């Protein structure tokens, strides 16, 4: 095991983008397998291998290279001498306020494009939900990452931690797709009209409605998605959605 780790260190030092891309692709694919088999419990015969391939392709071609480059940018441009804690917090803030929102948007847009769906609908349905969940999990993870993990190993650390997170994203991404697949023609027409009406509303109203819709659909399965952090997020959103309905 020690030899494998040293070999990985050599590869990430000599070929950071290639190694980061391959690592991300493998772990994104693993996250989808966990989502389908561990959360949805589809079984091998019902496993959607195309969905796993899409997740792996996204990790390899998009997230891996982007994450390697992003960590280099943070290391180079956010430098506060003699203030290590302020520097660390500044990097986490930049990561969560810039990279996370953009990265989650690119993820759902990429999935919709590869699925042949509507990227705008997918973003309206899932982006804000996923970003809120992200903020309950990743700031703490990135504090550890920026404080204790060497630059060349940060993508690996984030990828290992994100196996569960990728499972959550894969599962969230599949919700709308599965609902559309199972819908009757009349239901599909009604849903299309509803989606178009939703897209015409303001972003603030759209996100509120998408939160209420999404968490009503996923409440029963949410406990097993990604440990205590995401469980807290989902429950708190559900309480907020119910409060809005009562009002």
Secondary structure as GFF3:
##gff-version 3
##sequence-region A 1 247
A	DSSP	alpha_helix	2	14	.	.	.	ID=ss1
A	DSSP	alpha_helix	16	33	.	.	.	ID=ss2
A	DSSP	pi_helix	34	39	.	.	.	ID=ss3
A	DSSP	alpha_helix	49	58	.	.	.	ID=ss4
A	DSSP	pi_helix	59	63	.	.	.	ID=ss5
A	DSSP	alpha_helix	64	77	.	.	.	ID=ss6
A	DSSP	alpha_helix	84	94	.	.	.	ID=ss7
A	DSSP	pi_helix	95	99	.	.	.	ID=ss8
A	DSSP	alpha_helix	100	115	.	.	.	ID=ss9
A	DSSP	alpha_helix	119	148	.	.	.	ID=ss10
A	DSSP	three_ten_helix	151	153	.	.	.	ID=ss11
A	DSSP	alpha_helix	154	182	.	.	.	ID=ss12
A	DSSP	alpha_helix	185	200	.	.	.	ID=ss13
A	DSSP	alpha_helix	203	218	.	.	.	ID=ss14
A	DSSP	three_ten_helix	222	224	.	.	.	ID=ss15
A	DSSP	alpha_helix	227	246	.	.	.	ID=ss16
###
